[in-house]
Amino acid sequence: MRVTHIFFLLFIVSVFYILAIGNAGCAQIGMPTGGTKDSIPPRLVSVSPKLNSTLVTGNKITLTFNEYVDLKEAQTNILISPFPKKSPAFDFKLKTVTVKLKDSLLPNTTYSINFGNAIVDNNEGNPLKDFTFVFSTGDQIDSLTFAGKVLLAETGKADSTFIAMLYRHVDDSAVQKNKPDYMTRLNGDGSFVFVNLPAGNFKVYALKDGDGGKTYNSKKELFAFSDTTVRLSKQMEPVILYASAIEKESRTGTTTKPVLNKKLMFTLPPGTQAQDLLNPFELSFNNALKKFDPAKFILRDTNYNPIASTICTIDSSRTKIKLTVKWQEATDYRLIIDTTAVSDSADHQLIKTDTIRIITKQQSDYGNVVLRFSNLDLTKHPVLQFVQGEDIKKSYPLKALEWSDKFVPPGEYEIRILFDDNNNGKWDPGNYGQKLQPEKAITLSQKLGVRADWDNERDIKL
């Protein structure tokens, strides 16, 4: 072979080698793509004793699944009925879950173990939802059911964080001293169903269990009770329980001793140039006031003539002063505050006499609302409430099936109807010790949007 041919071949090989390296450098290096994400919960393969077994004597239950499993928050997720006096032991290993009951099994009793969402697969955490294992120490499985619903009495809304409880003993104090015989969770709409119950008489309750004790032991716990003892039978109407707390939980955190500021000052509310016609004018002070002289808060018109029937008051914290007057719409006012009108615990006074300009709103700043009711029992003293968040913005006793107001502030409101049994204008909670049910309310499913300078009308069928 000639030398020139050899050089030519070497040149060709070099070109292909360079191209190969270049292509390799441009290649994308990545992880191999996987398949579809696993969303299938574990599948039960076998269980000992068998599901719905009778004449069971042992206290150990073993469940085997088709894949490795895990137990999540077993002590809170898993419910056993009848409720055990001693906490059972839960364990898992590889594909197996075991439950050991530490109580002696009651004779001729049907047991159910609801695992909630405790059993999950080990890879993706897919739960086996609400799997219930049932067995009996007698020769048959109890088959009675009992259903109901729990609503918050003050709002008529559901709260799925309650537990429903059944007690065999008719002693009224049992719910305060003993754990329930049967217990079940609520669904999202507040409904509950007890299954595999025996015949007999039961007391029924619902509890928002704040301390996990499974007993009603605090006036701040939301609690509901039925007025009558329930006798279980095959044909039973669901019950509705209305929950309330005798004392409300504080909405504020722990209080700290306020710091005394070196200068006494006040802040104006937002919108002093658009004072609400329906509410007082309010001033907030940075220190609690020791001295307060209402005569030195003088409201005048633009000609500096005093406005009659002006009432000036201080709140319980002694940091807010309210000026109440029958405001005229689209009117200019002047509030004059003397330096000696207030002082704090260190005898600090205002630096100077202040004059605050206040301009009120006019009717066109509000919405005209007309509500027409049907199926509303006026003998139950219904009260119409406009609600935003947790605050009742306005409250009006209903004396007729049509209600209207031309001065409703614009905004979106929940509409609530309170049935004010004692006709005192506010909602009152129940009291289990006095066997007094709470007053009940209904919150309409559709909110009401109020627009300024607009006729807002709605027909409401309860």
C-alpha positions in Angstrom: 0.0 0.0 0.0 1.3 3.4 -0.8 2.2 5.9 1.9 -0.4 8.4 0.6 -3.2 5.8 0.9 -2.2 5.1 4.5 -2.2 8.8 5.4 -5.6 9.2 3.7 -7.1 6.3 5.8 -5.7 7.7 9.0 -7.3 11.1 8.1 -10.7 9.5 7.6 -10.5 7.6 10.9 -9.6 10.7 12.7 -12.5 12.7 11.3 -15.0 9.9 12.4 -13.5 9.8 15.9 -13.8 13.6 16.3 -17.4 13.5 15.1 -18.2 10.7 17.5 -16.8 12.6 20.5 -18.6 15.7 19.5 -21.9 13.9 19.2 -21.3 12.2 22.6 -20.6 15.7 24.1 -24.0 16.9 22.9 -25.9 14.0 24.2 -28.3 14.6 27.2 -27.4 12.5 30.3 -30.4 11.9 32.6 -32.1 9.5 35.0 -34.2 6.9 33.3 -37.9 7.8 33.3 -40.1 5.8 35.6 -43.6 4.5 35.2 -46.9 5.9 36.5 -46.8 6.9 40.2 -48.3 4.2 42.5 -51.7 5.4 43.8 -53.1 2.0 44.8 -53.5 1.3 48.6 -52.3 -2.0 50.1 -54.6 -5.0 49.5 -55.5 -7.3 52.3 -54.4 -10.9 51.5 -55.2 -12.8 54.7 -56.4 -12.1 58.2 -56.4 -14.1 61.4 -59.0 -14.7 62.8 -61.1 -14.4 59.6 -63.2 -11.3 59.0 -66.7 -11.6 60.7 -65.6 -14.6 62.7 -67.7 -15.7 65.6 -66.9 -17.5 68.9 -63.5 -15.7 68.9 -61.4 -16.2 72.1 -58.0 -14.9 71.3 -56.9 -11.3 71.7 -54.5 -11.0 68.8 -55.4 -10.0 65.2 -53.0 -10.4 62.3 -53.5 -8.8 58.9 -51.2 -9.6 56.0 -51.0 -7.4 52.8 -49.7 -7.7 49.3 -46.9 -5.2 49.9 -44.8 -3.7 52.7 -46.9 -1.5 54.9 -46.5 1.2 57.6 -48.8 2.3 60.5 -49.4 6.1 60.9 -50.5 7.5 64.3 -52.1 4.2 65.3 -53.3 5.4 68.7 -55.3 8.3 67.3 -56.3 6.8 63.9 -57.6 3.4 65.0 -60.9 3.2 66.8 -62.0 0.0 68.6 -65.6 -0.6 69.7 -66.6 -1.4 72.4 -64.0 1.1 73.6 -61.2 -0.7 75.5 -60.2 0.3 79.0 -56.6 -0.5 78.3 -54.8 0.8 75.2 -54.2 -2.0 72.7 -50.7 -2.6 71.2 -50.3 -2.0 67.5 -47.3 -3.2 65.5 -46.2 -3.8 61.9 -43.4 -5.6 60.2 -42.9 -6.0 56.4 -46.3 -6.9 55.1 -48.0 -7.7 58.4 -50.0 -5.6 60.9 -50.8 -7.0 64.4 -53.2 -5.8 67.0 -53.1 -7.1 70.6 -56.1 -6.4 72.8 -55.1 -6.0 76.5 -58.6 -6.1 77.9 -60.4 -9.4 78.6 -62.9 -9.9 75.8 -66.5 -9.4 76.8 -68.8 -12.4 76.2 -71.4 -12.4 73.4 -70.0 -9.1 72.1 -69.3 -7.9 68.6 -66.0 -6.0 68.2 -65.1 -3.7 65.4 -61.7 -2.2 64.7 -61.7 0.8 62.4 -58.2 1.5 61.1 -59.1 4.9 59.7 -56.1 6.0 57.5 -53.5 4.3 59.7 -52.5 1.5 57.2 -50.4 2.9 54.3 -48.1 1.4 51.8 -44.4 1.8 52.5 -43.5 3.5 49.2 -46.0 6.2 48.4 -48.0 6.3 51.7 -51.3 5.4 50.0 -53.8 4.8 52.8 -56.2 1.9 53.0 -59.1 4.1 53.9 -61.5 3.2 56.7 -60.9 -0.5 56.7 -62.9 -2.1 59.5 -62.2 -5.5 61.0 -65.2 -7.1 62.7 -65.5 -10.3 64.9 -67.6 -11.6 67.7 -67.1 -13.5 70.9 -70.6 -14.8 70.6 -72.3 -16.9 68.0 -73.5 -14.0 65.8 -72.4 -10.6 64.5 -74.5 -7.7 65.9 -76.0 -5.9 62.9 -77.9 -2.8 64.2 -76.9 0.6 63.0 -77.4 4.1 64.3 -76.9 7.3 62.3 -77.0 11.0 63.0 -75.4 14.4 62.4 -73.5 17.0 64.5 -73.9 20.7 63.8 -72.5 23.7 65.5 -75.5 25.3 67.1 -74.2 28.9 66.8 -73.8 28.7 63.0 -75.6 25.6 61.8 -72.4 24.4 60.1 -70.7 21.0 60.3 -67.4 20.3 62.0 -65.9 16.9 61.2 -63.4 17.0 64.1 -66.0 15.8 66.6 -66.3 12.3 67.8 -69.8 10.7 68.3 -70.1 8.6 71.4 -72.6 6.0 72.8 -73.0 5.0 76.4 -74.9 1.9 77.6 -75.3 3.4 81.1 -78.2 5.8 81.4 -76.4 7.6 84.2 -76.1 11.3 83.0 -72.7 11.7 84.6 -71.1 8.8 82.8 -70.0 11.0 79.9 -68.1 13.1 82.4 -66.4 10.3 84.3 -66.0 7.3 81.9 -64.9 6.7 78.3 -67.6 5.8 75.9 -68.7 2.2 75.1 -68.8 3.0 71.3 -67.2 5.8 69.4 -67.0 6.8 65.8 -65.7 9.7 63.6 -67.7 12.2 61.6 -67.8 12.6 57.9 -67.1 16.0 56.2 -70.7 17.0 56.4 -71.0 16.2 60.1 -72.8 12.9 59.7 -71.9 9.7 61.5 -72.9 6.0 61.5 -72.4 3.4 64.2 -72.4 -0.2 62.8 -72.5 -3.7 64.4 -74.4 -2.5 67.4 -76.3 -4.7 69.9 -79.9 -4.1 70.9 -80.4 -1.9 74.0 -80.7 1.6 75.4 -78.0 4.2 74.8 -77.2 7.8 75.5 -75.7 9.6 72.5 -73.3 12.5 72.7 -70.8 14.3 70.5 -67.5 15.9 71.7 -64.7 18.0 70.3 -62.2 16.2 72.4 -59.6 18.9 73.3 -57.5 16.9 75.6 -57.9 13.4 74.1 -59.4 12.1 77.3 -62.7 10.9 75.6 -64.7 12.5 78.4 -66.6 15.8 78.7 -64.6 17.6 81.3 -64.3 21.3 80.4 -66.8 24.1 79.9 -64.7 25.2 76.9 -65.1 21.9 75.1 -67.7 21.9 72.3 -70.3 19.3 73.3 -73.7 18.0 72.2 -76.2 15.7 73.7 -79.6 14.1 73.0 -82.5 14.9 75.3 -83.7 11.3 75.2 -82.3 7.8 75.6 -82.0 6.0 72.3 -83.5 2.5 72.1 -81.9 0.8 69.1 -84.1 -0.9 66.5 -83.9 -1.8 62.8 -86.0 1.3 61.8 -84.5 4.4 63.3 -84.6 8.0 62.3 -81.2 9.8 62.3 -80.7 12.2 65.2 -79.3 15.8 64.9 -77.1 17.0 67.7 -76.3 20.6 68.2 -72.9 21.4 69.8 -71.9 24.4 71.9 -69.5 25.3 74.6 -70.5 27.0 77.9 -67.4 29.2 77.7 -65.6 30.2 74.5 -61.9 29.8 74.0 -60.0 33.1 74.0 -59.2 34.3 70.5 -56.1 36.0 71.8 -52.8 34.5 72.9 -51.2 35.0 76.3 -51.3 38.5 77.4 -48.2 40.5 78.5 -48.0 43.5 80.6 -48.4 46.6 78.4 -45.4 48.9 78.0 -46.0 52.5 79.0 -45.1 54.8 76.2 -43.3 58.0 77.0 -45.8 60.1 75.0 -49.5 59.8 75.1 -50.9 59.7 71.6 -53.9 58.5 69.7 -54.5 57.1 66.3 -57.4 57.7 64.0 -59.5 54.9 62.4 -59.1 54.4 58.7 -61.6 56.5 56.8 -62.1 59.6 58.9 -63.1 61.3 55.6 -65.8 58.6 55.2 -67.3 58.1 58.6 -69.9 55.3 58.7 -73.3 56.6 59.4 -74.2 53.6 61.5 -71.3 53.3 63.9 -69.5 55.5 66.5 -66.3 57.3 65.7 -63.4 55.7 67.5 -60.0 56.8 68.8 -57.3 54.4 70.0 -54.7 55.5 72.5 -51.2 54.0 72.9 -51.4 53.9 76.7 -54.3 52.9 79.0 -56.0 56.0 80.3 -56.3 56.8 84.0 -58.3 60.0 83.5 -61.0 60.5 81.0 -63.2 63.6 80.8 -65.9 63.2 78.2 -66.9 66.9 78.5 -63.6 67.8 76.8 -64.4 65.9 73.6 -66.6 68.4 71.8 -68.2 67.7 68.4 -69.1 70.7 66.4 -70.4 71.5 62.9 -68.5 73.6 60.4 -69.7 76.8 62.1 -68.4 75.4 65.4 -71.8 75.0 66.9 -71.9 72.0 69.4 -73.8 68.9 68.2 -76.4 68.0 70.7 -76.9 64.4 72.1 -73.3 63.4 71.6 -72.2 60.5 73.9 -68.5 59.9 74.6 -67.6 56.6 76.3 -64.4 54.6 77.1 -64.0 50.8 76.7 -63.0 48.3 79.4 -59.3 48.3 78.3 -59.4 52.1 78.7 -57.5 52.5 75.4 -60.4 53.2 73.1 -62.9 56.1 73.2 -66.1 56.1 71.2 -68.1 59.0 70.1 -71.8 58.1 69.4 -74.1 60.5 67.6 -76.9 60.4 65.1 -74.7 61.2 62.1 -76.1 63.2 59.2 -75.1 61.9 55.7 -72.6 63.9 53.6 -71.9 66.2 56.5 -68.7 67.9 57.7 -67.9 67.8 61.5 -65.1 68.9 63.7 -64.0 67.0 66.9 -62.1 69.2 69.3 -60.0 67.4 72.0 -58.6 69.4 74.8 -55.0 68.6 76.1 -56.5 67.9 79.6 -59.2 65.5 78.2 -57.2 62.4 79.0 -54.1 61.3 80.9 -52.4 57.9 81.5 -51.0 56.3 84.7 -47.8 58.4 84.4 -50.0 61.6 84.1 -48.9 62.1 80.5 -51.4 64.3 78.7 -51.9 65.1 75.0 -49.2 67.5 73.7 -51.7 69.9 72.3 -55.4 70.6 71.7 -56.4 68.7 68.5 -59.1 69.3 65.9 -60.1 66.3 63.8 -62.1 66.7 60.7 -64.8 64.1 60.2 -66.9 63.8 57.0 -69.7 61.3 56.9 -70.8 59.0 54.1 -73.9 59.4 52.1 -76.7 56.9 51.2 -75.2 56.1 47.8 -72.2 54.6 49.6 -74.4 51.8 50.9 -76.4 49.0 49.3 -80.1 48.7 49.5 -80.9 45.1 50.6 -84.3 43.4 50.4 -84.8 39.9 51.7 -88.0 37.9 51.3 -88.4 34.8 53.4 -90.6 31.7 53.1 -91.0 28.9 55.6 -89.8 31.1 58.4 -91.5 30.7 61.8 -91.7 34.2 63.3 -92.9 32.8 66.6 -89.3 31.4 67.2 -88.0 35.0 67.4 -85.7 34.8 64.3 -82.8 37.2 64.1 -81.1 38.1 60.8 -77.3 38.2 61.1 -74.8 39.5 58.5 -71.5 37.7 59.2 -68.0 38.2 57.9 -65.4 35.6 59.0 -66.2 35.0 62.7 -67.7 38.5 63.3 -71.4 39.4 63.3 -71.4 42.7 61.5 -75.1 43.5 61.8 -78.0 41.8 63.6 -81.7 42.5 63.1 -84.8 40.9 64.8 -87.2 39.7 62.1 -90.8 40.8 62.6 -92.1 40.1 59.1 -91.3 37.8 56.2 -89.8 40.7 54.2 -86.9 42.7 55.5 -85.1 45.7 53.9 -82.4 48.2 54.8 -81.0 51.0 52.6 -77.8 51.4 54.6 -76.0 48.1 54.4 -72.2 48.5 54.0 -70.9 47.0 50.7 -69.2 43.7 51.0 -69.7 39.9 50.9 -71.7 38.4 53.8 -72.8 35.1 55.1 -76.5 35.3 56.0 -77.4 33.6 59.2 -80.8 33.1 60.9 -80.6 32.7 64.7 -83.7 31.3 66.5 -83.5 33.4 69.6 -85.6 31.2 72.1 -85.3 33.6 75.0 -85.6 36.7 72.8 -82.6 38.5 74.2 -81.1 39.4 70.8 -78.1 37.1 71.0 -77.1 33.4 70.7 -77.0 31.4 74.0 -75.1 28.1 74.4 -76.5 25.0 76.0 -75.8 23.7 79.5 -75.6 19.9 80.0 -75.8 20.2 83.8 -79.1 22.0 83.4 -80.2 19.8 80.5 -80.6 23.0 78.4 -80.1 22.7 74.7 -78.3 25.6 72.9 -80.1 28.1 70.6 -79.9 27.1 67.0 -78.9 28.9 63.9 -78.9 28.4 60.1 -76.2 29.7 57.8 -77.4 30.0 54.2 -75.2 28.1 51.7 -75.0 31.1 49.3 -73.3 34.3 50.4 -74.8 37.7 49.8 -72.7 40.3 47.9 -73.8 43.8 48.6 -72.9 46.6 46.1 -73.0 50.3 46.9 -75.8 52.4 45.3 -77.5 49.2 44.1 -80.7 47.3 44.9 -79.7 43.9 46.3 -82.7 41.6 46.4 -83.1 37.9 47.3 -85.8 35.4 47.9 -84.9 32.9 50.7 -86.7 29.6 51.3 -85.7 27.9 54.5 
